[in-house]
Amino acid sequence: MNKLAAALQGKKVFAPFITAGDPDLETTKKLILAMAEAGASLVELGIPFSDPMAEGPVIQAADLRALAGGCTTDKVFAMIAEVRKETDIPLVFLTYANPIFHYGTDRFYRRCAEVGVDGTIVPDVPYEERAELDGACAKYGVDRIVMIAPTSEDRIQMLAREAKGYIYIVSSLGVTGVRSEITTDIASIYQKIRSVTDTPAAVGFGIATPEQAAAMARVSDGAIVGSAIVKLCGQYGRDCVEPVAAYVRSMVDAVNHCAG
């Protein structure tokens, strides 16, 4: 079992997502440390991009704020190098093919390994076109996190068999954003995954409340939350660290006590 999966194994996962550089990289660093202190299992970090196709309006706006503030991929790597002096919490990039290829695939994954990024999620690279990323991931020991959607159907077990680190179960069709109700049969997807691998599998897209997080953790290994946290970053700006930390503490408590 690799480092990322080992860090998550045998416990309920709560994975917060934030956009790097929103409102600035110094605040991003403070957020990562505060969320680690609040009990987050790992942190997903978005690299700002002008066309994030899987993201709804909240995260799109955060990307634009970060880009307008001068955030670049190199600056994100430098910030993570600083973070790594203070915490070893698993860190995962959520990014897109364009920023990776523009940076240079080999160079990008080499930098991931150098600064301590444990995995990447790249939603717009289909399974059939994964070879270049898989090769770079394997070369530098960075996990390629698999996303499994309700539409994956017959491909669920095929995708799950190859998964490393953890599996991102997409709760709903469409883009990211808070949803009042999640109607997908997550338990069925999770059981198909579990029949072929013991890699942890957590649910994201649409989760915002402790009640939703607990409900997802009851039928999977945990919950992933982005838009609700990014909304707090947009609302509070540089004063967002304590509101986000308090929110993360409430969600960690919910997933850890989801049996009730």
C-alpha positions, 0 to 999 in steps of 0.5 A: 500500500502506498503512502497516501492510501496508508494515511487514509486506511481504516478511518473516515476521510474528510477532504477539504478543497481550496483554490490555491491563491484565493485570496492569496498564497499566504492565506492558502498556506495558513488555510492548509495548516489550519485545516490540518490542525482541525483534523482534515485527512488530506487537502485537495488544492486547485491550481488556478485555471481559466477554464475549469470545466468540472467546476461550478460558479463558486470555484470558477470565481475563485480561480479568476480571483487567484489568477488576477492576484498573480498566482502561478503554478511555480508560485503554488509549488513554492508555497507547498515547499514552505507548507512542508516545513510545518506539516506532512498532511497529504496534499493532492492537486486538482488540476486540468490537462492544459496547465500540466501540459503547458508546464511540461508533464515531466517537469510538473510531476518532478516538482510535485515529488520535490515539494511533497505533493502526494497525488493529482486529480485531472478530471478532463483526461479520459481513462483511454488517454491516461498513458502520459500522466500515468507514466509521469506519476509512476516515475515520480511516485505521485498517485493519479487519483481516479474519479468514478461517476454515476455514469461510469456503470460497467467501468466502475470496477475497471477504474477502481482496480487501477486506483491509487491513493484514494478514489473520488466518487462523484455524487452527482452529474454536472459541475461542482456546487452545493446541492440540497439533496444527493439522490445517487445510489452511492452505496451501490457504487461503493460496493462495486468498488470494494469488490475489487480494491481496498483503496479508500473511496470518498464522495464529493460534489454537492456536499455542504452540511455536516448531515450530508457529510455524515450520510455520505460517510455512512455509505463510503469512506468519507466526504470531500467538500469544495464549493462550501469552503471556497465560498467562505474564502470568497466571503471572508477574504484574508479573514477566512482562516478561522471560519474555514477551520471551524467549518472543517472541524464540524465536518470532521466531527460529522464523518467521524461520528456518522454511525448514529 
